[in-house]
């Protein structure tokens, strides 16, 4: 009897949860829109410890001088990234992007990223940033934006 009671409770709970399910189809994630700068981080290692220290200091200074920014992805496949640095006019980059099946390509390069409805994280390598040096072993710059 007790077993039948628990099975009945389980069946009712399942039906209740099913009836609460939202029947609207889930909207696919979209990169289109304005994203606001949240954070900038980096991971750098090289074969030369002094060079590693210099690069880390350079990127630390960049990190503390950022005073906001945005990246705007438009439906026509263009984007504009604007970064504000303390005491400087903004840096503005324009380019083209494609977004297909969760793959992001910016200016012809596939970009490692994480995307939710509220957060976009982009990870760029030294090659993607056109910052190549044979001493570089690890060079990843991560920028996070929110809607």
C-alpha positions as CSV (number, residue, x, y, z in Angstrom):
1,X,0.0,0.0,0.0
2,X,2.8,2.4,0.9
3,X,4.6,1.6,-2.3
4,X,1.4,2.4,-4.3
5,X,1.1,5.7,-2.5
6,X,4.6,6.7,-3.4
7,X,4.1,5.7,-7.0
8,X,0.9,7.8,-7.1
9,X,2.8,10.8,-5.7
10,X,5.6,10.4,-8.2
11,X,3.1,10.1,-11.1
12,X,1.2,13.3,-9.9
13,X,4.5,15.2,-9.5
14,X,5.6,14.2,-13.0
15,X,2.3,15.4,-14.5
16,X,2.4,18.6,-12.5
17,X,5.9,19.4,-13.6
18,X,5.1,18.6,-17.2
19,X,2.1,20.9,-17.1
20,X,4.3,23.7,-15.8
21,X,6.7,23.3,-18.7
22,X,6.7,26.4,-21.0
23,X,5.4,25.3,-24.4
24,X,7.0,28.2,-26.2
25,X,10.1,27.2,-28.2
26,X,13.4,28.3,-26.8
27,X,14.8,31.3,-28.7
28,X,18.2,30.7,-30.2
29,X,21.1,32.7,-28.7
30,X,21.8,35.8,-30.7
31,X,25.0,37.9,-30.6
32,X,23.2,40.8,-32.3
33,X,23.0,43.9,-30.1
34,X,25.1,46.1,-27.8
35,X,27.4,44.5,-25.3
36,X,29.0,46.5,-22.5
37,X,32.6,46.0,-21.4
38,X,32.8,44.2,-18.0
39,X,36.4,42.9,-17.7
40,X,39.7,42.3,-19.4
41,X,42.1,39.5,-18.3
42,X,45.1,37.9,-19.8
43,X,47.3,34.8,-19.5
44,X,50.8,35.2,-20.8
45,X,53.9,32.9,-20.5
46,X,57.1,33.0,-22.6
47,X,60.4,31.2,-22.8
48,X,62.1,34.3,-21.4
49,X,61.1,35.2,-17.8
50,X,62.0,38.9,-18.2
51,X,59.9,39.2,-21.4
52,X,57.0,37.5,-19.5
53,X,57.3,40.1,-16.8
54,X,57.4,43.0,-19.3
55,X,54.3,41.7,-21.2
56,X,52.4,41.1,-18.0
57,X,53.1,44.6,-16.8
58,X,52.1,46.1,-20.2
59,X,48.8,44.3,-20.1
60,X,48.3,45.1,-16.4
61,X,48.6,48.8,-17.3
62,X,46.1,48.4,-20.2
63,X,43.8,46.6,-17.8
64,X,43.8,49.4,-15.2
65,X,43.4,52.1,-17.8
66,X,40.3,50.8,-19.4
67,X,37.4,53.0,-18.6
68,X,34.5,51.1,-20.3
69,X,33.6,50.2,-23.8
70,X,31.1,48.5,-26.0
71,X,30.9,46.1,-28.9
72,X,27.9,46.3,-31.2
73,X,27.0,43.4,-33.5
74,X,24.6,44.4,-36.2
75,X,22.2,42.1,-38.1
76,X,24.0,43.1,-41.4
77,X,27.2,41.3,-40.3
78,X,29.2,44.3,-39.2
79,X,30.5,45.2,-35.7
80,X,32.0,48.2,-34.0
81,X,34.1,47.9,-30.8
82,X,34.8,51.0,-28.8
83,X,37.2,51.0,-25.9
84,X,37.6,54.0,-23.6
85,X,41.0,54.5,-21.9
86,X,41.6,57.0,-19.1
87,X,42.6,60.4,-20.4
88,X,42.6,59.2,-24.1
89,X,40.1,59.5,-27.0
90,X,38.3,56.2,-27.5
91,X,39.8,53.5,-29.7
92,X,37.3,52.3,-32.3
93,X,37.5,49.2,-34.5
94,X,35.1,48.3,-37.2
95,X,34.8,44.9,-38.9
96,X,32.7,42.1,-40.2
97,X,31.5,39.0,-38.4
98,X,29.6,35.9,-39.0
99,X,27.5,33.9,-36.5
100,X,26.4,30.4,-37.6
101,X,25.6,27.3,-35.6
102,X,27.3,28.8,-32.6
103,X,30.5,29.6,-34.4
104,X,31.7,33.2,-34.2
105,X,34.1,34.5,-36.9
106,X,35.4,38.1,-36.7
107,X,37.3,39.5,-39.7
108,X,37.8,36.0,-41.0
109,X,39.1,34.5,-37.8
110,X,37.2,32.0,-35.7
111,X,37.0,33.4,-32.2
112,X,36.8,31.3,-29.0
113,X,33.8,32.5,-27.0
114,X,31.1,31.8,-24.5
115,X,27.7,33.2,-25.0
116,X,24.5,33.4,-22.9
117,X,21.6,35.8,-23.2
118,X,23.3,38.2,-20.8
119,X,27.1,37.6,-21.1
120,X,29.6,37.3,-23.9
121,X,33.2,36.3,-23.3
122,X,35.8,36.5,-26.1
123,X,39.2,34.8,-26.0
124,X,41.9,36.0,-28.4
125,X,45.4,34.4,-29.0
126,X,48.6,36.3,-29.8
127,X,48.2,35.4,-33.5
128,X,44.6,36.7,-33.6
129,X,45.8,40.0,-32.0
130,X,48.7,40.1,-34.5
131,X,51.1,40.0,-31.6
132,X,53.6,37.2,-32.5
133,X,56.9,36.6,-31.0
134,X,58.8,33.2,-31.0
135,X,59.3,33.5,-27.2
136,X,55.5,33.4,-26.5
137,X,54.2,30.1,-25.2
138,X,50.8,31.1,-23.9
139,X,49.0,34.3,-24.8
140,X,45.3,34.5,-24.2
141,X,43.4,37.7,-23.7
142,X,39.8,37.4,-22.4
143,X,37.3,40.2,-22.6
144,X,33.9,39.9,-21.1
145,X,30.8,41.9,-22.0
146,X,27.2,42.0,-20.7
147,X,24.0,43.2,-22.3
